[in-house]
Structure formats: structure tokens, C-alpha cells
């Protein structure tokens, strides 16, 4: 993500990527308790039958939820990225729903 600011001409103001959101933390966590919710997540990526298999496990210490998932992902890791966002923002997965 790139944000351009008009300071006597449009110039690049801030940048971010899925793993580096530091310059947007204020906007992301404004009016939310997400910054105070500690979530720990582990991921393992392996190649199985020429497919990338992602295994995830997470622990949300605020809600005392444990979750796990395993899925096939593409070479851009789109599903992995979406899973990280879901775990962080909503903790939608609960223990036992995935293997």
C-alpha cells in the first residue's frame, strides 16, 4: 500500500505491506481494542504433491481461544494472508473446526 500526500506536489508519504503495517497503526487501531488483544500465531509451510500446504495455529489470550487450520495455498500466499488478517481482526476460527 502506498499513500501519496500533496505537499507542494504529490509525493510518496507512507508505504506498507502485509507484514509491515507500522506506518498505518494509528489508522488501523483507532477506536478499537485490537491493539490490546494479544494473539500468538505459528505457521508451517511445506510442499506436498507440488502444492504449498499451510498449517496454522493461533492462541488469543484475551478470549482464551485456540485455533488450527491447514489448507493449500497459491504461490502468492493469498489464503495465508487472509487467514492472518482474520485471526488478528476477528478470531473467527475456533478449536476443532479445522484439522
Residue frames as qw, qx, qy, qz and C-alpha x, y, z in Angstrom:
[[0.000, 0.893, 0.451, 0.000, 0.00, 0.00, 0.00],
 [0.415, 0.066, 0.006, 0.907, 1.22, 3.46, -0.78],
 [0.034, -0.878, -0.436, 0.195, -0.19, 6.78, 0.34],
 [0.429, 0.327, 0.144, 0.830, 0.73, 9.88, -1.60],
 [0.196, -0.755, -0.403, 0.479, 0.44, 13.26, 0.11],
 [0.358, 0.777, 0.236, 0.461, 0.03, 16.66, -1.51],
 [0.457, -0.740, -0.010, 0.493, 2.85, 18.73, -0.07],
 [0.158, 0.772, -0.310, -0.531, 3.53, 21.15, -2.90],
 [0.537, 0.410, -0.656, -0.337, 3.14, 18.31, -5.36],
 [0.944, -0.198, -0.016, -0.265, 2.21, 14.68, -4.86],
 [0.221, 0.564, -0.770, 0.201, 4.91, 12.73, -3.06],
 [0.726, -0.165, -0.667, -0.002, 5.04, 9.30, -1.51],
 [0.367, -0.676, 0.273, -0.578, 4.15, 9.75, 2.16],
 [0.559, -0.351, 0.692, -0.293, 3.85, 6.25, 3.63],
 [0.610, 0.232, -0.685, -0.323, 4.12, 2.66, 2.49],
 [0.607, -0.273, 0.636, -0.390, 3.05, -0.66, 3.97],
 [0.509, 0.168, -0.788, -0.304, 2.87, -4.34, 3.13],
 [0.789, -0.384, -0.373, -0.300, 1.01, -7.21, 4.85],
 [0.795, -0.232, -0.397, 0.396, 3.95, -7.85, 7.16],
 [0.387, -0.096, -0.183, 0.899, 4.93, -4.24, 7.77],
 [0.098, -0.762, -0.535, -0.352, 1.98, -2.10, 8.81],
 [0.464, -0.378, -0.364, 0.713, 3.81, 0.14, 11.27],
 [0.079, -0.004, 0.117, 0.990, 3.17, 3.38, 9.39],
 [0.420, -0.329, -0.453, -0.714, -0.60, 2.70, 9.43],
 [0.326, -0.220, -0.841, 0.371, -1.03, 1.50, 13.02],
 [0.125, 0.190, 0.344, -0.911, -2.82, 4.67, 14.08],
 [0.533, 0.106, -0.303, -0.783, -5.49, 4.26, 11.38],
 [0.538, -0.018, -0.827, -0.165, -5.80, 0.51, 11.85],
 [0.414, -0.285, -0.777, 0.380, -6.33, 0.58, 15.60],
 [0.131, -0.163, 0.133, -0.969, -8.16, 3.89, 16.04],
 [0.634, -0.145, 0.095, -0.753, -11.25, 3.40, 18.19],
 [0.893, 0.026, -0.412, -0.182, -10.56, -0.31, 18.58],
 [0.630, -0.630, 0.437, -0.121, -9.19, -2.59, 21.21],
 [0.934, 0.328, -0.120, 0.078, -7.33, -4.70, 18.63],
 [0.339, 0.691, -0.494, 0.405, -4.00, -3.24, 19.66],
 [0.385, -0.512, 0.583, -0.499, -4.57, -4.52, 23.19],
 [0.948, -0.012, 0.157, -0.276, -5.59, -8.06, 22.19],
 [0.152, -0.590, 0.770, 0.187, -2.54, -10.32, 22.29],
 [0.935, 0.269, 0.084, -0.217, -2.67, -13.03, 19.62],
 [0.291, -0.544, 0.744, 0.256, 0.13, -15.52, 19.07],
 [0.868, 0.412, 0.061, -0.272, 0.22, -17.42, 15.79],
 [0.403, -0.436, 0.732, 0.333, 2.53, -20.05, 14.32],
 [0.760, 0.539, -0.054, -0.360, 2.68, -21.14, 10.69],
 [0.526, -0.301, 0.731, 0.312, 4.36, -24.00, 8.88],
 [0.631, 0.618, -0.152, -0.444, 4.64, -24.09, 5.10],
 [0.510, -0.254, 0.788, 0.231, 5.57, -27.33, 3.31],
 [0.480, 0.364, -0.513, -0.612, 5.45, -28.56, -0.27],
 [0.526, 0.026, 0.829, -0.189, 3.27, -31.65, -0.62],
 [0.542, 0.442, 0.688, 0.192, 2.50, -33.17, -4.05],
 [0.330, 0.243, 0.295, 0.863, 3.75, -29.96, -5.73],
 [0.236, -0.789, -0.350, -0.447, 1.31, -27.86, -3.68],
 [0.135, 0.344, -0.492, 0.788, 2.10, -25.46, -0.87],
 [0.563, -0.557, -0.602, -0.097, 0.33, -26.63, 2.27],
 [0.016, -0.510, 0.339, -0.790, -0.01, -24.08, 5.08],
 [0.573, -0.460, -0.663, 0.141, -0.62, -25.20, 8.67],
 [0.062, -0.572, 0.172, -0.800, -1.64, -22.54, 11.19],
 [0.516, -0.503, -0.650, 0.241, -2.23, -22.49, 14.91],
 [0.028, 0.553, -0.104, 0.827, -3.18, -19.47, 16.99],
 [0.411, -0.463, -0.668, 0.412, -3.88, -18.51, 20.56],
 [0.104, -0.672, -0.116, -0.724, -5.94, -15.48, 21.52],
 [0.356, -0.068, -0.706, 0.608, -5.09, -14.84, 25.16],
 [0.259, -0.071, 0.192, -0.944, -7.86, -12.28, 25.64],
 [0.751, -0.026, -0.136, -0.645, -10.69, -14.60, 24.58],
 [0.502, -0.321, 0.792, -0.131, -8.88, -17.82, 25.51],
 [0.855, 0.435, 0.073, -0.271, -9.43, -19.27, 22.04],
 [0.394, -0.400, 0.739, 0.372, -7.17, -21.81, 20.40],
 [0.746, 0.554, 0.100, -0.355, -7.47, -22.45, 16.68],
 [0.428, -0.322, 0.728, 0.427, -5.84, -24.51, 13.99],
 [0.699, 0.617, 0.102, -0.348, -6.16, -24.80, 10.22],
 [0.453, -0.266, 0.687, 0.501, -4.49, -26.48, 7.29],
 [0.597, 0.709, 0.270, -0.262, -5.06, -25.51, 3.66],
 [0.667, 0.190, 0.391, 0.605, -3.46, -25.46, 0.22],
 [0.020, 0.860, 0.068, -0.505, -2.30, -22.02, -0.88],
 [0.682, 0.700, 0.080, 0.196, -1.05, -20.44, -4.09],
 [0.713, 0.116, -0.107, 0.683, 2.44, -19.09, -4.75],
 [0.029, 0.598, -0.019, 0.801, 1.32, -15.59, -3.73],
 [0.261, -0.178, -0.776, 0.546, 0.10, -16.85, -0.31],
 [0.296, -0.368, -0.223, -0.853, -3.29, -15.15, -0.71],
 [0.714, -0.469, -0.469, -0.225, -5.13, -17.56, 1.61],
 [0.640, -0.199, -0.438, 0.599, -2.36, -17.31, 4.21],
 [0.099, 0.183, -0.076, 0.975, -2.58, -13.52, 4.13],
 [0.504, -0.423, -0.315, -0.683, -6.36, -13.63, 4.51],
 [0.756, -0.373, -0.530, 0.092, -6.08, -16.12, 7.38],
 [0.463, -0.053, -0.364, 0.806, -3.63, -13.88, 9.24],
 [0.164, -0.272, -0.047, -0.947, -5.97, -10.91, 8.90],
 [0.660, -0.416, -0.442, -0.444, -8.97, -12.94, 10.07],
 [0.704, -0.286, -0.533, 0.371, -7.16, -14.31, 13.10],
 [0.309, 0.003, -0.260, 0.915, -5.91, -10.87, 14.08],
 [0.233, -0.211, -0.101, -0.944, -9.11, -8.92, 13.48],
 [0.692, -0.235, -0.147, -0.667, -11.90, -11.29, 14.37],
 [0.178, -0.266, 0.916, -0.243, -10.56, -14.60, 15.68],
 [0.728, 0.096, -0.186, -0.653, -13.25, -16.36, 13.67],
 [0.692, 0.144, -0.704, -0.070, -11.78, -19.83, 13.93],
 [0.635, -0.542, 0.370, -0.407, -12.36, -21.93, 16.98],
 [0.166, -0.409, 0.897, -0.016, -10.59, -25.05, 18.12],
 [0.495, 0.140, 0.848, -0.130, -11.79, -28.19, 16.40],
 [0.592, 0.660, 0.180, -0.426, -13.36, -26.68, 13.28],
 [0.579, 0.686, -0.427, -0.108, -10.28, -27.38, 11.20],
 [0.966, -0.200, 0.030, 0.162, -7.74, -30.22, 11.27]]
